[in-house]
Amino acid sequence: MNYLTKEQILGILDDDIFKLLTVTADNLNLECYLVGGYVRDLFLGRPTNDIDVVVVGSGIVMAEAFANALGRGGHLSVFRNFGTAQVKWRGQEIEFVGARRESYSHDSRKPVVEDGTLEDDQNRRDFTINAMAICLNSDRRGELIDPFGGVKDLEEGLICTPLDPDITFSDDPLRMMRCIRFATQLRFTIEDETFDALQRNAERIKIISSERIIEELNKIMSAPHPSLGFIELQRCGLLPLILPELSNLDLVEEKNGKAHKNNFYHTLEVIEGVAAKGGGLWLRWAALLHDIGKPKSKRWEVGTGWTFHNHNYLGEKMIPAVFRRLKLPMDERMKYVKKLVGLHMRPIAIADDIVTDSAVRRLLFDAGNDIDDLMTLCEADITSKNEVRKRNFLQNFQTVRVKLKDIEEKDRIRNFQPPVGGDEIMRLYNLPPCREIGALKSALKDAILDGHVPNEYEACLEFIKKRAASMGLFPVVSQ
């Protein structure tokens, strides 16, 4: 990281938006500073459109004057209950807040807030790298105020708190999640005393709402290397409190000299593989949860060793409860993760055996539009240290992918509905919905998936008539 000189900072502040902030602050005779994440990202060279401004005085008064100076191009939003305001201008968001000091009670992360100085405001910041400020007033324009050595910590890649970390984390336990999130996003190291305080205060996370926790967890999940965050969550004791289903995988048992792999670290390899392929947030969630059924399914079998039969189905059943508890969306995104967890062994089973058209048709039918994501998950799931076995699996997966493409083009199986549906069968035999209609529909679907009947109307109708006749059913409507 390159240290920004005063001249470089002044060069950045030469932008029209900062010039107008300076003029506005000077006209109001208010101390005004760029602060927090915006200053941090300036030093890191990270692009951002969110500008954070602290005013010693009223942030709302400053925001209103600034919006008036912008004219019709600026859009002002005021949040009087929080003493903050926001101005949107040309794709940028400028957040204004008055400098403040905070005090906390033990059973809440909501502080008692009072007006304060810049020093008070910097003291309440979560980490040293977020506690830097740059003055915007003309007499001190470009001056860096860095009382806790934030620039040095940026250079050394350290996450640490400005004040006593026990007080910082106990006051607002969500800062523990933010600590690990920043370490993950920036690939920084958590300073030793700060990490020790994470361990001591982990139980305090219980006063934080699931909605706030999941917001930070999703940011960890979306980082280029999410496994870094989950390792730290496990090490400091937060993961067992937040996501015990994942934490419980961090166990290796040995019997008669045979040990199974550590499924926690295997899972982290899988999520890294998915991330490397550009997998989105919900595919990463599927990777994170794909093996959570293993502790319940683990058995020792004489002659075989450790087994995890049907862990995918057990895991699939666990997904709704996990999503509900974490306040994750209980909609199509949950169903997507649930489906991928339930199906993740299917491509592996096919790749480990002769790839039959029938098996590929059924896989394509069950996965539907999510087949590509499922294949990405399953390829990432091959983490064997046996390079020959791993290479063979991945080669077989390529065969499966080719078969999927060929069968999709030939049979149009993905998301297919048989050409002869239930309504037509009921009309043909003058029957209401009943067991016989269900049996005919199921038989037709299986016949198509097994390749016994082409996915074409006339062939499917002929199959239905023959199967119905074998059941003693005959058409009452001529076709």
N, C-alpha and C positions, 0 to 999 in steps of 0.2 A: 504494500500500500504506500502511495506517495503522500507525504505530508503536504497539505495545502498551505502555501505562503499567504501572507496578508495581501500581496498583489493579486494572487490567483483568486482569493475570496472576493476581492473587490471587482475582479473581472466578471465573476459569476453574478455579483450584485448589480452589474451594469445593465441587466435586463430591465425592460420597462416596468414590469410588475413590482420589482424590488424598489425601483426609483419612486414609484407612486406610494409604496408602503412607507418609505422614508419621509416623503413630503407630508403624508397624512399624519404620521406619528409626531413629526416636528410641529405641525400646525396645532395639534391637540396638546402639545407639551407632555407626551406620554413616552415612557421608556418602552422600546419595542424590540423583540428578539426573534430570530429564527431559532427553533429548538427541536430537540428529540430526533425522531427517525429521519427527518429531512436533512439535518446536519450530518448525522451518521452516514447517510447514503451519499452525501456530497463527498465525504472523505473516501468512501469505498468506490466511488465512481459508478454507483448504481443509479439508473434512471428512475425518476419518480415524478408524478404529477401532483402529489399531495404535499402541500406546504403547511407546516405547523408554526403558528405565531403566538408568542406569549407577550402580553402587555402588562406592565406594572400599573394596574388600574383596571378600567372596564374593557374587556375584550369585545363586548357587544358594541360599545360606543365607537371603538376603533373600526370594527367591521362595518358599521352603518356609514361612517364617514368614508371609508375606503370604497364601499359599493357606490356611494353617491359620486365619488370622484371618477369612477369607471364609467358612469352614465348607464345607458341602456344595455351595454354589453355585459354587465355583471348581474348575477342573480344571488340575492341575499336570503339566507335562512337563519332565523334566530331561535335559539333554544334557551329561553329565559330561566327555566327550572334548573338548568345545568350551568348557566352563566357562560354559554358558549355561542358562537355563531360561525357560519360558513358562507363563503363567497365563491361561486363558480364563475370562471372567466376563461374563455378560449381553451376549454379542455382541462383546465387546472382547477384544483380545489384548495382554497386557502382556509384553514381552520384557525379561528381566533379564540383565545381563552385568557382570562385574567390570571396573573400570577397568584398562587395560593399556597397555603400550608394546610396539612391534613392531620387529623388524629383519628384513631380507630378504636372500636371496642372489640373484645375478644371473639364475640360470636357473630361478627358481620364484617364483610369486606367493604361496606359502604362507609366512607369516612365522614367525619364532621369537617366541613370546609370553611376556611376563613381567608380573607384577602391576605396576601403576603408579598414578600420581596422576590426578586429573581433567585436569590440564594435559597429561600424557602421552597420555591418551585423546583429548583434543581435537586434539593435534598429529598423531595418526595418521588423522584424518578426511580424507575425500576433497576436500571443498569447503567454503569458508567458510560457506556457507548451511546446511551440515549439521554445523557444528562448534559450534553454540550449545548452552548448557545452562541449565536453570532449576532452582535448588535446591529440594528438597522438605522439608528439615529445618526444624523449627519455628523455630529461631533465625535462619535466613536465608531463610525460605519466600518464594518468588516472585522471588528475586534472579536476574537474568540475567547469565550469565558468557559474554561474547562477545569473546574475545581477538583475533579476526581480522577484526572488522568485518562479520560476517555480516548484521546488520540493514541496514547501509549498502548492501551488495551486493544484498540483496533489494529495497531501495528503488530502486536504479539498474538492476536487472535484469541483474546480472552473474554469470557463473560463473567462479570462480577458486579456486585451491588455497590452503590455509592456509600451506603452506611452499613450498619450491622446486618448481615444477611438474615439472621434469625428474626429480627424485627421486620425487615422488608417482607419476608415470606409469611410470617405470622399475621402481619397487618392485612395483606392481600394475597391469599394463597394462590390465586390465579397466576401470580408472577412466577410461580414454580413451573407452570406449563409454558409460560412465555420464555423463561430461561432456557428450557430445553428446545423450544421452537427456534429461538434465535441461534442457539448452538448448532442446530441441524441445518437451518437455512444458510447460515454463513460459514458452516464447517469450522466453527470455533471450539475451543476447549473451555469447559466450565472450570473456573478457578477453584482450587482445593477447598478453601473455607466456604465458598458459596455452595459447592457440591455437598459438603458435610451438613450444611444447613438444610439443603433439600431433603436429606435423609432424616434429619431430626424433626422436620416440620411436615413430612409427607401426609400424616393423618389429617392435617388442617384442610386438605383438599376436599374433605367431606362437606364443608360449608359452601362450596362453590356449586352453582347449578350445572346440570348436565349440558345445557345449551352453551354455556361459556366454555366448558371443558372441550366439547366436541368442536367448537370453533378453532381452538388452538390445535387439537388433534388433527383436524383436517388440513391445517397448514403444515404440520409435520408430515402428514401423508403425501402432500403435494410437492414436497421438496425434492430436489434431484436425487438425494440419497436418504430416503425416509428411515432406513434401518438404523442410522446413527441416533435418531431420536428415540427409537424404541429400546435400543440398548441402554441409553441413559435413563429412560423411564423405568426400566427393570432394575437397573443398578441402584437407583435411589429409593426404590420402594413405592413409587407412584403407580406403576403399571398394575400390580396386584389389586389396587384399590379402584382403578379406572376400568381395566379390562382383564379381569382374572382369567377369562377363558384363554387368552393369549399367554399370560404370565405362567399359567399352569403347564404349558408345554416345555418350560425350562427345567426339565428333569430327565435324567438318564438312569435307567435301572439295568442291573446286570444280574444274570442268573446262569449258573453253569458255564461261566466264562463268556457268555454272549450278552452283549449290550446293544440296545437300539440307539439310533442317532438322536441327538438333541433336536427335538422338533421345533423348539423356539428359534434356534439359529438357522435351521433349515427354512423356516417360514420367512425369516429376514432375507435369506438368499433369494427366495422366490419373489418377494416384493421388489427387491433390487433388480431382478431379471425383468419383471413387468415394467418397472420404471425406465429401465434402459431401452425398452421397446416403445416408449412413449405412451404407456398405458395411462388412462385417465383415472380420476379419483375413485370411481366405483369399481373399476377393475382392480385397483390397488387394494380396496377393501376386501374384495373377493380373495385376493392373494393372501391378505393378512389373516383372514378367517378360514381359509380352506381346510386347515387341519385341526380345527378346534374340537372336532369329535374324537380325536385320537385318545385322550385320557380315558374317556368312557368306554372305548372299544378295545383298549389294550388287553391282550391275553398272552399267557405263556402256553405254547403248545409243544408237547414232547415231540422231538424229531424235526420240528420246524423252527422253534424259537419264538421270538416276539412277533405277534400279529396285531393288525389294526383293522380287522374285517368290518366293512360297512361304516367306516368312520366318516365317509363322505355323506351318507344318508343321515347319520346322527348329527353331523355338523349342520347340514341343511335345516334340520328341525330346530336347531338352536338359534339360527339367524334372527327370526322375528323378535325373540326375547332380548337378544343383544341390542338390536336396533331400537326397540322400545325403551330399554333402560337408558341408552346413551342419547335418547332424543334425536336419533337419526331418522330420516324420512321413511314413513311406513307406506310408501307408494311403489311405483314401478322400479325405483332404484333399489329398494329392499328386495323386491322379487327377482331382480337381475342378479344381485349378489347371492341370494338363496339358490337360484338356479345354477349358477356357475359352481358354487360349493358342492351342490348335489351331483353335478355332472363331471367334476374334474378328474375322476378316475376313468371315465369311459374312453377318451382318446388314448390314454396310457395303456389300457387293457387291449385295445385294438392294435396299437403300435407294437405291443409285445407278442403279438400272435399274427396269424395270417389275416391280412386286411381283406375281409369279404365285402362285397357290394351291399349285402343285407345289413351288416353292422354299420357301415358308413351311412346308408339311407336312414337308419333309425337314429343315429347320432345327429344327422343333419335335421331330421324332423324334430327331435327333442330340443336341440339348441336354437333352431330358427335363425333369426338375424344376429344372434350372439355367438355364432359358431366361430368367427374369426377371433373374438376376444377369448373364447374358451380355449382355442388352440394356442394362443399367446400365453395364457395362464399355464397350460399343461407343459408347454416347452420350457417355461421358466421353472416348473416343478421338478425337472430333471436336474438334480444337484449332486448326483452320484460322484464320489471321488474316483470311481473306476472309469477312467477316461474311455476305455474301449466300449463299455456298456453304455456310457453317456452318448458317445458318438453314434452307436447303433440305434439307440432310441431316437435321437434327433433325425437321423437318416430315415427311419421308419415314419416319423412324423411328416416328413416331406412327402412320403408315399401317400399318407393319409390325406394331406392337403391336396395332392393331385387328384386323388379319388373323389374328394369332396367336390372339387371343381367340375370334374367330368360328370359325376352323377347329377349335380345341380343343373348342368346344361342339358343333360339328356332326359332326366325324369322330373325336373321342376319340383323337388321334394320340399325345399325350404318353405316353412309356413304353409304347406299345402293343405287343402281341404279336398277330400275325395270328390270326383266329378258328380257322383251320385250321393246326395245328402240325405239326412234323416227325414226331412219334410217330403221329399219325393218318394222315399220308401214307404212312408205312412200312407201317402195318397195311392200308391200302386197297390197296396194290400189292404187299404181301407182299415187301418189300425191306428189307435191312439198311441202316444208314447208308452212304451212297454219294454219288458226285458228282451223280447224277440227283436225289436227294432235296434236296441242297443247292441245285441249280439251280432246282427248283420253289419252294422256300422263298424264295429271292432274287427270283424273278420275281413271286411274290405280293406280297412287301413293296414292290417297286418299283411294281407296279400300283396298290396302295393309295395310296402316297405321291404318285404322279403323277395320282391322281384317276380312273383308268380303272376301278377296282373299288371299290364302297363297302366300308367296314370292317365287313361283316356276314357271318355264317356262311354262309348259303346262296349268296350271290354269290361268296364266296371259294372255296367247294367247287366250284362250277361252273367257275370260272376254272382251278383246279387240274386238273380232269378234261380240259378242253379243251387246256391246255398239255401235260399228260402224253400225251394222244393224239397231239399233234403230234410227240412224242418217241418214239412207238411203244410207250407204256405204257398198259395198260388195267386197270381195277380187277379184283381177284380176290375182293374182299369187297363184297357188295351194300350199298348205303346208301339 
